[in-house]
Structures are given as structure tokens and as C-alpha cells.
Amino acid sequence: MLLLAAAAAGPADAFSQAVSAAQASGQQPHPDRPLWREAIMLGEQAREAQPDDPAVILQLAALYSEVDWHIRAYTAWLDYAELTGEAPD
């Protein structure tokens, strides 16, 4: 399981790996699907560990958008814009 990778890698790296695994799995992007749920959990852990890292916030916003969790996506996009002073492409 990817949680073991989180112990060896930094939070942002573990998050990126989890997103890649979920995307490659063929599972429908949804927060209730195991790999997507794990990616979300690792994303929130990365955000807590690195709250000022725009790359983490950007990837988390994109993940929430991909799984159609609209309110969390919206909040993460606002956080990204506030952090960077710009809207993402």
C-alpha cells in the first residue's frame, strides 16, 4: 500500500506517487474509491506538513477537481491563488 511509501518518502513525494497510482489504476476518480481516498489523505498530510508549498496546494486542488469534490477544489484553488498571487492556468 502507498502508506508505506509515505513513511520512506517526504509527504509531497508520497502524495504525488499516490495521485499517479490512482490515475493509472483505471478506477473512476471518486473520493470513495480506495486509491483516490488514499491520494486525498496523503494530499491533506502533505498540505499540513508543507502549508506554504504552492506545488502541494496546486496538486491537491487538481486532485479535488478530478474527483469532482467541488467545494474542496474551490477552497484549494482559492488557497493556491492567495499563496501565489495568481490564478492557475
N, C-alpha and C positions, 0 to 999 in steps of 0.2 A: 504494500500500500504506500501511497505517496507521503503519508505522515512520517514514515521512516526517513524519507528524503529530507523532510523539514528539519530533522534533528542534525543531519550532516551538512546541509546547505544553509545559507542565510535565508531569512524569511522571504525576501523578494525573489530569490532564485527558486525556492520551493514553490512559491506562488506561480511563477512563470512555467515551471515544469508541470504543475497541476493543470493549468489552463491548457497547455499544449496536449497533455494526455486526454483531457476531456474533449477537446476539439477533434482529436484523432480517433476517439473511441467510436464514433458513429452514433452515440446516444443523442437523443433530441436535447438541445440546450434547454434545460429547465432546472430550477433550484432544488427540485425533489429527486433528481437523478443523482446517484451516488457520486460519480466523478465530478459533476458540476457542483454538488453540495460541498465536496471536499475542496474544490478550487475556490469557492466563495469563502469557506472557513479560513483557508490559508491566505487568501487576499486580505481578509479582515485582520489576521495576525500580522501580516506584513505592514498593513496600514498603521496598526498600533505600534509596531517596532520602528517604523520609519514614517512618521506622520508628515514630514516635510519633503518627502521624495516624490516629485511630480510624476516620475515613471510608474511608481506603485499606484498612485491615485488614478492616473490615466488608464492603466491596465484594469484596475478594479471597475472604473466607470464603463469601460468597454465590455467587461465581463457581465456586469449587471444589464447592460443594454442587450447583449447577446442572449441572455436567458429571459429577457422580457420582464425584468423586475424593475418596472418603470420608476417608482418613487426613489428607490435606492440608486438607480442610474442617474436620475436627475440630480440628486443630492451630491453624488460623487462628481458629476460634471461641474456643478457649481463649486465644489471644493477645489477641483483642478483649476478652474478659471480664477478663483480667488488666490490660489497659491502661485500661479504663473503670471497672472495679469492678462491672460489671453484666452480666447476660446479655441478649443481644439479643432483641427480640420475634420 
